[in-house]
Amino acid sequence: MSNLTKILQFLKKIFLDDPIARTKRYTFWVVHFVIVHIPAVFTNYHYWYFHRLLKVNHEGCVEVLHLESQIVYGCNLHCEFCIDFSPYQKGYVPADELLTSYAQWRKKVRPRRFVLTGGEPFLHPELARIIRESAKIWEGSKLWLNTNGLLLDRAKPEVLQAVKETGYELIITEHTCEPEHRNKLDTVYARLKKEGFRFVVRPSGSTWLALYQYDNKGALIPYKSNPKRAWGRCLSRTCTIISGDRLYKCTPLLCVRDAVQKGILDAADWKAALTYQPLTLQSTAEEIIAHLRHRAVPECTICPEKNVTVPARQLPVKAGE
């Protein structure tokens, strides 16, 4: 079989045979191509849109494009270049702590979309409660629940019912190309479609973008980039994230600080990121807008200034995990 025939068969499967792929994956592949090959187009447009939305509304809250919350630290997968360092940790944030944080920040910010993320959110034992109560707090926002999809087949009925009733949209980001996972996900997608769930599939590529490096001893180390150049290719520049009474400009700055505190990362290696000062609940609307509008910060040096692609693969699972 020629390479051209294989490509045509692949395109037929993606765009014609699979109704989910036809309506969802096509957009992903276009956006993925732009991100990898001409990132300035995507990131600058996205930032311009984010910048345009930043304003104080009639309630005195700052309107933002995107606000997310990490509710679980660990994951059922071990992706080698996980932005959240999930392969190296376990545990979750208690529901009471999360919901208190949401209620407090709801008085300060109003996101166009609110995202529950991890790790893997479906590992949280109180997920149904978090879904229902967060939907009330962030009423009027578009609600997303990020997941790798592999635990959906054994999710508790009350969790799936909460997803459907609250209008949360499942954002299923595939992180593996393994045949056993592929078959499981295809079954999950068929069930979700049959039962009327709102979901979007972001298929896994053969490569991922790396945000950090490994030294010759296997330790995780940052890049030492020009901050302006790193910010110029950043895909997290509008991923504002809250954690307790703190609001971070982007996800990596929070995850690095958490990983250092837990001993996953060496503070000496990552000291360039630890100078960052997040916003607090005492910050004014004007301070929030000014902070989020600011482009490159010195801490951007930890991220690569060029797209660095690595093979999509899983780290080996250690005994007892």
C-alpha positions in Angstrom: 0.0 0.0 0.0 1.5 3.4 -1.0 1.9 6.2 1.4 -0.6 8.3 -0.6 -3.2 5.6 -0.1 -2.6 5.4 3.6 -2.9 9.2 3.9 -6.2 9.1 1.9 -7.6 6.3 4.1 -6.6 8.2 7.2 -8.3 11.4 6.0 -11.4 9.4 5.1 -11.6 7.9 8.6 -11.1 11.3 10.2 -13.4 13.4 8.1 -16.0 10.9 6.7 -16.4 7.7 8.6 -16.4 9.0 12.2 -19.2 11.4 12.9 -17.5 12.6 16.0 -14.3 13.2 14.1 -16.1 15.0 11.3 -17.6 17.6 13.6 -14.8 17.9 16.2 -11.4 16.7 15.2 -11.1 18.6 12.0 -10.9 21.9 14.0 -8.2 20.4 16.3 -5.9 19.3 13.5 -6.1 22.8 11.8 -5.4 24.6 15.1 -2.7 22.1 16.0 -0.9 22.7 12.6 -1.0 26.4 13.2 0.3 26.1 16.8 3.2 24.0 15.8 4.2 25.5 12.5 3.2 29.2 12.7 2.6 29.8 16.5 2.9 33.6 16.2 -0.4 33.7 14.3 -2.3 31.7 16.9 -0.8 33.1 20.0 -1.0 36.8 19.0 -4.6 36.4 17.8 -5.5 34.6 21.0 -3.8 37.2 23.2 -5.4 40.1 21.2 -8.8 38.5 21.9 -8.0 38.0 25.6 -6.7 41.5 25.9 -9.8 43.0 24.3 -12.1 41.2 26.8 -10.2 42.4 29.9 -12.5 45.1 31.5 -14.5 45.8 34.6 -18.2 45.0 34.2 -21.2 46.6 35.9 -20.7 44.4 39.0 -17.1 45.6 39.5 -15.7 42.2 38.4 -12.9 41.8 35.9 -14.1 40.0 32.8 -11.5 37.4 31.6 -11.5 34.9 28.7 -10.3 31.8 30.7 -10.1 30.8 34.3 -9.2 27.3 35.4 -8.8 25.4 38.7 -6.6 22.4 39.3 -8.7 20.0 41.4 -6.6 16.8 41.3 -2.8 16.5 41.4 -2.3 12.9 40.2 -3.4 11.2 37.1 -4.1 7.7 35.7 -1.6 8.4 32.9 2.1 9.1 33.1 2.8 11.5 30.2 6.5 12.2 30.0 6.2 16.0 29.6 3.1 16.7 31.7 2.7 20.4 32.3 1.2 19.6 35.8 4.0 17.2 36.8 1.1 14.7 37.5 3.3 11.5 37.1 5.2 12.6 40.2 2.4 13.2 42.6 -0.9 12.1 44.0 -3.9 13.6 45.9 -6.5 16.2 45.3 -7.8 19.5 46.6 -10.8 19.1 49.1 -14.1 20.2 47.7 -14.7 22.7 50.6 -11.4 24.4 49.9 -12.2 24.6 46.2 -15.7 25.9 46.5 -14.6 28.5 49.1 -12.0 29.7 46.7 -14.5 29.9 43.8 -17.0 31.9 45.9 -14.3 34.4 46.9 -12.9 34.9 43.4 -16.4 35.2 41.9 -16.5 38.6 43.6 -13.4 39.6 41.7 -13.4 38.0 38.3 -16.0 36.9 35.7 -14.6 34.3 33.2 -16.0 33.8 29.8 -15.2 30.1 30.4 -14.4 28.3 33.6 -12.4 25.0 33.5 -12.0 22.2 36.0 -8.7 20.5 35.3 -6.1 18.2 36.8 -4.2 15.9 36.8 -7.3 13.8 36.0 -10.4 15.3 37.5 -12.3 12.0 37.5 -10.0 10.8 40.3 -11.6 13.3 42.7 -14.0 11.6 45.1 -16.2 14.7 45.4 -16.4 15.5 41.7 -20.2 15.4 41.5 -20.5 18.0 44.3 -17.8 20.2 42.8 -19.5 20.1 39.4 -22.9 21.1 40.8 -21.8 23.8 43.2 -19.2 25.4 40.9 -21.9 25.6 38.1 -24.0 27.7 40.5 -21.1 29.9 41.5 -19.9 30.5 37.8 -23.5 30.8 36.4 -23.3 32.5 33.0 -19.8 31.2 32.2 -19.2 28.4 29.7 -18.2 25.4 31.8 -15.5 22.9 30.7 -14.3 19.7 32.4 -10.9 18.6 31.1 -10.2 14.8 31.1 -8.2 12.2 29.2 -11.4 10.2 28.9 -10.1 6.9 30.1 -12.0 6.9 33.4 -15.4 7.8 31.9 -16.4 4.2 31.5 -16.4 3.7 35.2 -17.5 7.1 36.4 -20.2 7.1 39.1 -23.7 7.7 37.7 -24.1 10.8 39.9 -21.0 12.4 38.4 -22.2 11.9 34.8 -25.7 13.1 35.8 -24.1 16.2 37.3 -22.2 16.9 34.1 -25.3 16.6 32.0 -27.6 18.7 34.2 -25.2 21.5 34.8 -24.1 22.0 31.1 -20.5 21.2 31.7 -18.8 20.3 28.4 -16.3 17.4 28.5 -13.0 18.4 26.8 -11.5 15.0 26.2 -7.8 15.5 25.4 -6.3 12.2 24.3 -2.8 11.6 25.7 -2.1 8.2 24.3 -2.1 6.3 20.9 -2.0 2.9 22.5 -4.5 0.4 20.8 -6.1 -0.6 24.1 -6.8 3.0 25.0 -8.0 3.8 21.4 -10.6 1.0 21.6 -11.7 2.1 25.1 -12.1 5.7 24.0 -14.0 4.8 20.9 -16.5 2.9 23.1 -16.7 5.9 25.4 -17.4 8.3 22.6 -20.2 6.2 21.2 -21.8 6.0 24.6 -21.5 9.8 25.2 -23.0 10.5 21.8 -25.9 8.1 22.4 -26.7 9.6 25.8 -26.6 13.2 24.6 -23.5 14.5 26.4 -21.7 17.6 25.2 -18.1 16.8 24.5 -15.1 17.8 22.3 -12.3 15.4 21.4 -8.8 16.6 21.0 -6.9 13.7 19.5 -3.3 12.8 20.5 -0.6 13.6 18.0 2.6 11.6 17.5 4.5 14.4 19.2 4.0 16.7 22.1 5.4 20.2 22.9 7.8 20.1 25.8 7.9 22.9 28.4 10.9 21.6 30.3 13.9 19.3 30.0 15.6 16.3 31.7 19.2 16.5 32.6 21.7 13.6 32.3 20.6 12.3 35.8 16.9 12.4 34.9 16.1 15.5 36.9 13.5 17.9 35.5 15.1 21.3 34.7 13.9 24.5 33.1 15.0 26.2 29.9 17.0 29.4 30.2 15.2 31.4 27.4 14.9 35.0 26.5 11.7 35.9 28.3 10.2 37.9 25.5 10.9 35.1 23.0 9.5 32.5 25.3 6.3 34.6 25.8 6.0 35.0 22.1 5.5 31.3 21.5 3.6 30.6 24.8 0.4 28.6 24.6 -0.5 29.3 28.2 -0.4 33.1 28.0 -4.2 33.3 28.6 -4.6 30.3 30.9 -5.3 32.3 34.1 -5.6 29.9 37.1 -6.7 30.2 40.7 -5.4 28.3 43.6 -6.9 29.1 47.0 -6.6 32.9 47.5 -4.0 33.2 44.7 -4.5 34.0 41.0 -1.6 33.1 38.6 -0.9 34.6 35.2 -0.5 31.1 33.7 -0.6 27.4 34.6 3.2 26.7 34.6 3.9 29.3 37.2 1.5 27.6 39.7 2.5 24.1 38.8 6.3 24.8 39.2 5.7 26.4 42.6 3.6 23.5 43.8 6.2 21.0 42.5 9.0 22.8 44.3 7.1 22.8 47.5 6.4 19.1 47.2 10.1 18.3 46.5 9.4 17.2 42.9 11.6 20.0 41.5 14.8 21.4 42.9 14.3 24.9 44.1 17.9 25.9 43.0 17.2 24.8 39.4 13.8 26.5 39.3 14.6 29.7 41.2 13.9 31.8 38.2 10.2 30.9 38.4 9.9 31.3 42.2 10.3 35.1 42.1 6.8 35.4 40.6 4.2 37.1 42.8 0.6 36.0 42.1 -2.4 38.2 42.6 -4.4 37.9 45.8 -8.0 38.5 46.9 -6.9 41.9 48.1 -5.9 42.9 44.5 -8.0 45.6 43.0 -9.7 45.3 39.6 -7.2 47.7 38.1 -4.3 45.7 39.5 -5.8 42.4 38.1 -6.2 44.0 34.6 -2.7 45.5 34.7 -1.2 42.2 35.8 -2.9 40.1 33.1 -2.3 42.6 30.4 1.5 42.6 31.1 3.2 40.5 28.5 6.6 38.9 29.2 7.7 38.6 32.8 11.2 37.5 33.9 9.8 34.1 35.0 9.0 33.3 31.3 12.7 32.3 31.0 11.8 28.8 32.3 9.9 28.0 29.1 11.3 27.3 25.6 11.6 30.1 23.2 11.1 27.8 20.3 8.6 24.9 19.8 10.3 21.8 21.1 8.6 18.6 20.0 9.1 15.3 21.7 7.7 11.8 21.1 4.3 11.2 22.7 5.0 8.5 25.3 4.3 7.4 28.8 6.8 7.2 31.6 7.3 3.8 33.1 5.0 3.1 36.1 6.9 2.4 39.3 6.1 -0.5 41.6 3.3 0.3 44.0 1.7 3.0 41.9 
